[in-house]
Amino acid sequence: MRHAPIPSALFARNRRRLRELLPPGALVILNANDVLPTNADGTLRMVPNTDLFFLSGVEQEETLLVLFPDAEDERMREMLFLRETSELIAIWEGHKLTRPQATEVSGIATVHWTTDFPRILHRLMCEAQSVWLNTNEHKRAVVEVESRDARFIRDLRARYPLHEYRRLAPLLHTLRVVKDSLEVDLIRHACSITRAGFERVCRFVKPGIHEYEVEAEFAHEFIRNRAQFAYNPIIGAGRNSCVLHYLDNDQVCRSGDVLLLDVAASYANYNSDLTRTIPVNGRFTRRQRQVYDAVLRVLRASIAGLTPGKLWSQWQAEAEDLVARECVDLGLLKPKDLKVKVTDPSKKPVKKWFMHGNGHPIGLDVHDLGHMNRPFAAGWVMTVEPAIYIPQENLAVRLENDVLITEKGPVDLMADIPIEAEAIEALMR
């Protein structure tokens, strides 16, 4: 693994928290993600299954985690199953986890090779009262390719049709949205690497460079700090700043344009998420500064509004009302637009200028798991990302920080990353 070791106590605590939610006789089985093919004999680099990692710390392909708290044999209450290595695998693919190493990473004492799994599974199925299996239940997921989890579920139900099968995902959504202090530390570290990348880019940007050159500067800083991009970087100059998920990153950055940077680091599978908007020539125009300061005011108010007990929908509505008032001052809306009553929130006049959510949970996934119809609680880490988009002016400003919700008030994990317009201009000088 590229990152520094993570104390196995974190994963042991996560498993204990899950056990507390399970009914008697529950058997839990999780799978690693597939190694996905590309073309010819090519494959993508495997993306660890974040639920499996959350409970074990293991990032290796073909891994299975089995939890059976009520197993008659106490050695079967927590088990890992690993792909057994060989001399050929070592030559072509490199080192794979040994069983002692897997125990050190996960804190799980019982580790088997995957070839032992069918035999042990049958014994467990004979004892289990319910079987809890995992799928991707993120509300915005588009699942078109059959996953390893889906194949496993189909095969298991065919072999053992009379068992009671239950959904593990809702339990993991409940657990993962509340971060352990060690998880917060890892997110903080990802934020610190992101800060280094952003400051490097501010010193680099000038008229005439290409968006992909800016991407390369981020890559240099992230990789040298044992990190990687948390998501495909969005680096949009001028008109491109108005494209929410702009990914081409191939145009020239011209004097007089803003450059929107939605780029952040992932460290040890824990993600950060940053957006800044900077002037290509190092100085905001008067109009750019007006829009920038308006968005910054909304960001500050939205961070302050992250309090335990508030619903996301309420928080979102508050942000939209703030943006709407700023849009009146910017000449984008009329005062009467603030009084328009709509039954469909997507039809609000402000949606023309601010059309997306004001933030989301972040952690092992950038759009992390969590029940967004439940009130905010201490331990959530949320992004805050208000924006105003004005395509007819080739101008957009989006600002985003990551914030920890606590009982004593929100803690901005990116408070040390420059955001005031004067600080951006000074850094670019």
C-alpha positions in Angstrom: 0.0 0.0 0.0 1.2 3.5 -0.8 -0.1 5.1 2.4 1.3 4.7 5.9 -0.2 1.9 8.0 -3.5 2.6 9.7 -3.9 1.2 13.3 -6.1 -1.9 13.1 -8.0 -0.7 16.1 -10.0 1.5 13.8 -11.3 -1.4 11.8 -11.9 -3.4 15.0 -14.1 -0.5 16.3 -16.0 -0.4 13.1 -16.7 -4.1 13.2 -17.9 -3.8 16.8 -20.2 -1.0 15.9 -21.7 -3.2 13.1 -22.1 -6.1 15.5 -24.2 -3.9 17.8 -26.7 -3.4 15.0 -27.1 -7.1 14.0 -29.9 -9.4 15.3 -29.0 -12.8 16.8 -27.8 -15.4 14.4 -26.8 -12.9 11.7 -24.1 -13.8 9.1 -22.4 -11.0 7.2 -20.4 -11.5 4.0 -18.6 -8.8 2.0 -16.6 -9.1 -1.2 -13.8 -7.1 -2.7 -14.4 -5.3 -5.9 -13.6 -6.8 -9.3 -10.5 -5.9 -11.3 -12.3 -4.4 -14.3 -11.2 -5.0 -17.9 -10.5 -2.3 -20.5 -9.5 -3.4 -24.0 -7.3 -6.2 -25.3 -5.7 -7.7 -22.2 -5.8 -4.5 -20.3 -7.3 -3.9 -16.8 -8.0 -0.9 -14.7 -6.3 -0.5 -11.4 -8.5 -2.0 -8.8 -10.6 0.4 -6.7 -10.9 -1.0 -3.1 -14.4 -1.8 -1.9 -14.9 0.9 0.6 -17.3 -1.1 2.8 -14.8 -4.0 3.0 -12.0 -1.5 3.7 -14.1 0.2 6.4 -14.4 -3.1 8.3 -11.0 -4.7 7.6 -8.5 -2.2 6.1 -7.8 -4.8 3.3 -7.4 -3.4 -0.2 -6.5 -6.7 -2.1 -8.6 -8.3 -4.9 -10.6 -11.4 -4.3 -10.9 -10.8 -0.6 -13.9 -11.9 1.5 -14.8 -10.8 5.0 -17.1 -12.9 7.1 -18.6 -11.8 10.4 -20.7 -14.3 12.4 -20.9 -13.0 16.0 -22.9 -16.0 17.3 -20.8 -18.7 15.6 -20.5 -21.8 17.8 -16.7 -21.9 17.1 -15.3 -18.5 18.3 -12.6 -18.7 15.6 -15.4 -18.3 13.0 -16.8 -15.1 14.4 -14.4 -12.9 12.4 -12.7 -14.3 9.3 -10.8 -13.0 6.3 -10.4 -15.0 3.1 -7.4 -14.0 0.8 -6.2 -14.9 -2.6 -3.3 -17.3 -2.1 -0.2 -16.1 -3.8 2.4 -18.1 -5.8 5.8 -17.7 -7.3 4.2 -16.8 -10.7 1.9 -14.2 -9.1 4.8 -12.7 -7.2 6.8 -12.4 -10.5 4.0 -10.8 -12.5 1.9 -8.9 -10.0 4.2 -8.5 -6.9 3.6 -9.0 -3.3 0.3 -10.2 -1.9 -0.8 -10.2 1.8 0.4 -13.1 3.9 -2.0 -14.3 6.5 0.0 -12.8 9.4 0.1 -9.5 7.5 -3.6 -9.6 7.0 -4.1 -10.0 10.7 -1.8 -7.1 11.4 -3.7 -4.8 9.0 -7.2 -5.9 10.1 -6.9 -7.1 13.7 -8.7 -10.3 12.6 -7.0 -13.4 13.9 -8.5 -16.0 11.6 -7.3 -15.7 8.0 -7.9 -18.4 5.4 -7.2 -18.7 1.7 -10.2 -18.3 -0.6 -10.0 -22.0 -1.6 -11.3 -22.8 1.9 -14.3 -20.5 1.6 -16.9 -23.0 0.1 -16.3 -25.6 2.8 -16.5 -23.1 5.7 -19.4 -21.2 4.1 -21.6 -24.4 4.2 -21.0 -24.8 7.9 -21.9 -21.2 8.6 -25.0 -21.3 6.5 -26.2 -24.2 8.5 -26.0 -22.2 11.7 -27.1 -18.8 10.4 -30.6 -17.4 11.1 -30.2 -14.5 8.5 -27.6 -13.7 5.9 -26.6 -10.0 5.4 -25.2 -9.2 2.0 -23.9 -6.0 0.5 -24.8 -4.0 -2.6 -24.2 -0.4 -3.8 -27.3 1.4 -2.6 -26.1 5.0 -3.1 -29.1 6.9 -4.4 -27.2 8.4 -7.4 -25.4 5.1 -8.3 -25.9 4.0 -11.9 -25.1 0.2 -11.8 -25.0 -1.3 -15.3 -22.2 -3.9 -14.9 -22.8 -6.9 -12.7 -20.6 -6.6 -9.7 -18.8 -9.3 -7.7 -21.3 -8.7 -4.9 -24.2 -9.2 -7.4 -22.8 -12.5 -8.7 -22.2 -13.8 -5.2 -25.7 -12.9 -4.1 -27.2 -14.7 -7.2 -25.0 -17.9 -6.6 -25.6 -18.0 -2.9 -29.4 -17.7 -3.3 -29.4 -20.4 -5.8 -27.5 -22.8 -3.5 -29.3 -21.8 -0.3 -32.8 -20.7 -1.4 -34.6 -21.2 2.0 -32.4 -18.7 4.0 -33.5 -15.3 5.0 -31.4 -12.7 3.1 -31.1 -9.1 4.4 -29.6 -5.8 3.1 -26.4 -4.8 4.8 -26.2 -1.4 3.0 -28.6 0.5 5.3 -26.6 -0.5 8.3 -23.3 0.6 6.7 -24.9 3.9 5.7 -25.8 4.5 9.3 -22.2 3.7 10.5 -20.1 5.3 7.9 -21.6 8.7 8.0 -20.4 9.2 11.6 -16.6 9.4 11.5 -14.2 7.9 14.0 -11.6 10.4 15.3 -9.0 8.5 13.4 -11.0 8.8 10.2 -11.2 12.5 10.7 -7.4 12.6 11.1 -7.0 10.8 7.7 -9.4 13.3 6.1 -7.5 16.2 7.6 -4.3 14.7 6.1 -5.9 14.5 2.7 -7.0 18.2 3.1 -3.4 19.2 4.0 -2.1 17.5 0.8 -4.8 19.3 -1.2 -3.7 22.6 0.4 -0.1 22.0 -0.9 -1.4 21.2 -4.4 -3.6 24.3 -4.5 -0.8 26.6 -3.2 1.6 25.2 -5.8 -1.0 25.8 -8.6 -1.6 29.4 -7.5 2.1 30.1 -7.9 2.1 28.4 -11.3 -1.0 29.8 -13.1 -0.6 32.6 -15.6 -2.1 33.5 -18.9 -1.2 31.2 -21.8 -0.9 27.9 -19.9 -3.3 25.0 -20.6 -5.7 23.5 -18.1 -3.9 20.1 -18.4 -0.7 21.8 -17.2 -2.5 22.8 -14.1 -3.7 19.3 -13.6 -0.1 18.1 -13.8 0.9 20.4 -11.0 -1.7 18.9 -8.8 -0.7 15.4 -9.7 3.0 16.1 -8.9 2.1 17.4 -5.4 -0.4 14.6 -4.6 1.7 11.7 -5.8 4.9 13.0 -4.0 2.8 12.9 -0.8 1.6 9.3 -1.2 -1.9 10.5 -2.3 -3.9 10.4 -5.5 -6.8 12.4 -7.1 -10.0 11.9 -5.0 -12.0 12.2 -8.3 -11.4 13.2 -11.8 -10.1 16.8 -11.6 -12.3 19.7 -12.9 -10.1 22.5 -14.2 -12.2 24.9 -16.2 -11.1 28.3 -17.5 -13.6 31.0 -18.7 -16.7 29.4 -20.2 -15.6 26.0 -19.0 -16.0 27.2 -15.4 -19.8 27.0 -15.9 -19.7 23.3 -16.8 -20.5 21.5 -13.5 -18.5 18.3 -14.3 -16.1 19.6 -16.9 -13.4 17.0 -17.4 -11.6 17.8 -20.7 -9.0 20.1 -19.1 -7.5 20.9 -22.5 -8.1 24.6 -23.1 -5.9 27.6 -22.8 -6.2 29.8 -19.7 -6.6 33.4 -20.9 -6.0 36.7 -19.1 -9.3 38.1 -17.8 -10.8 34.7 -17.2 -11.4 32.9 -13.9 -10.1 29.4 -13.5 -12.4 27.0 -11.5 -10.4 24.3 -9.7 -12.5 21.4 -8.3 -9.5 19.2 -7.4 -8.6 17.3 -4.2 -6.5 14.5 -2.8 -7.3 11.1 -1.5 -5.1 9.6 1.2 -5.4 6.1 2.5 -8.7 5.8 0.7 -10.1 8.8 2.7 -11.1 11.7 0.4 -11.1 15.5 0.6 -13.0 17.8 -1.8 -11.9 21.3 -2.6 -13.1 24.0 -5.0 -11.5 27.3 -5.5 -12.0 29.9 -8.3 -8.9 32.1 -9.1 -8.2 34.8 -11.7 -5.9 33.6 -14.5 -3.9 36.8 -14.5 -3.7 37.0 -10.7 -6.3 39.9 -10.3 -10.0 39.6 -10.1 -12.0 42.1 -12.2 -14.6 44.2 -10.4 -17.4 42.0 -11.6 -15.5 38.8 -10.8 -14.8 40.1 -7.3 -18.5 41.0 -6.7 -19.6 37.4 -7.6 -16.7 35.9 -5.7 -17.5 37.8 -2.5 -21.2 36.9 -2.8 -20.4 33.2 -3.0 -17.9 33.4 -0.1 -20.6 35.0 2.1 -22.9 32.1 1.4 -20.1 29.6 2.1 -19.4 31.2 5.5 -23.1 31.2 6.4 -23.6 27.6 5.2 -20.7 26.4 7.3 -22.2 28.1 10.3 -25.5 26.4 9.5 -24.1 22.9 9.8 -25.5 22.1 13.2 -26.7 18.7 14.7 -30.4 18.2 14.3 -30.8 20.1 11.1 -32.1 18.3 8.0 -30.1 18.5 4.7 -33.3 19.8 2.9 -33.6 22.7 5.4 -29.9 23.5 5.0 -30.1 23.4 1.2 -33.1 25.7 1.3 -31.3 28.1 3.5 -28.3 28.2 1.0 -30.7 28.8 -1.9 -32.3 31.7 -0.2 -28.9 33.2 0.5 -27.8 32.8 -3.1 -31.0 34.3 -4.3 -30.5 37.4 -2.2 -27.0 37.7 -3.5 -28.3 37.3 -7.1 -30.6 40.2 -6.6 -27.7 42.4 -5.6 -25.7 41.1 -8.6 -28.6 42.0 -11.0 -29.3 38.4 -11.9 -32.7 38.2 -10.2 -35.3 40.8 -9.4 -36.6 41.4 -5.8 -40.0 40.0 -6.8 -38.2 36.7 -7.6 -37.6 36.2 -3.9 -41.3 36.1 -3.3 -42.2 33.5 -6.0 -44.0 30.5 -4.4 -43.3 27.1 -6.1 -44.5 23.6 -5.3 -41.5 22.1 -7.1 -38.2 23.3 -5.5 -36.3 22.7 -8.8 -38.4 25.6 -10.3 -37.2 28.3 -8.0 -35.8 31.3 -10.0 -32.4 30.9 -8.2 -32.0 27.5 -9.7 -30.9 29.2 -13.0 -27.8 30.4 -11.2 -27.3 27.8 -8.6 -28.6 24.4 -9.7 -26.9 21.8 -7.6 -26.7 20.7 -3.9 -24.9 22.8 -1.4 -22.9 19.8 -0.1 -22.7 16.1 0.7 -21.1 13.7 3.2 -17.5 12.8 2.4 -15.2 10.0 3.6 -14.2 6.8 2.0 -16.3 7.8 -0.9 -16.3 11.4 -2.2 -20.1 11.3 -2.2 -20.0 9.2 1.0 -22.7 7.0 2.4 -25.3 8.4 4.7 -29.1 8.7 5.2 -29.7 12.2 3.9 -33.3 12.2 5.1 -32.0 12.0 8.7 -30.8 15.0 10.8 -27.2 16.1 10.8 -25.2 14.6 13.8 -21.9 15.1 15.4 -19.2 13.2 13.6 -20.5 13.9 10.1 -18.0 15.4 7.6 -19.8 17.5 5.0 -18.7 19.4 2.0 -20.0 23.0 1.6 -20.1 24.1 -2.0 -22.3 27.1 -3.0 -21.8 28.7 -6.4 -23.1 31.2 -8.9 -22.9 30.4 -12.6 -23.3 33.1 -15.3 -22.6 31.4 -18.7 -23.5 34.6 -20.6 -20.5 36.3 -18.9 -18.2 33.2 -19.2 -18.1 33.4 -15.4 -18.7 31.0 -12.6 -17.6 31.0 -9.0 -17.8 27.9 -6.8 -16.1 27.6 -3.4 -15.9 24.4 -1.4 -14.5 23.4 2.0 -14.9 20.2 4.1 -16.4 20.6 7.5 -16.7 18.4 10.6 -20.0 18.7 12.5 -19.6 18.7 16.3 -21.8 19.5 19.3 -19.7 22.6 19.9 -20.1 23.9 16.4 -18.7 23.2 12.9 -15.0 22.7 12.4 -13.7 23.7 9.0 -11.0 21.2 8.0 -9.8 23.5 5.2 -9.7 26.7 7.2 -6.0 27.0 6.4 -6.4 26.9 2.7 -6.5 30.4 1.2 -10.0 31.5 0.2 -10.3 35.3 0.7 -9.9 37.1 -2.6 -7.0 39.2 -1.3 -5.2 36.0 -0.1 -5.6 34.4 -3.5 -4.2 37.4 -5.3 -1.3 37.6 -2.9 -0.5 33.9 -3.3 -0.6 34.3 -7.1 1.9 37.2 -6.9 
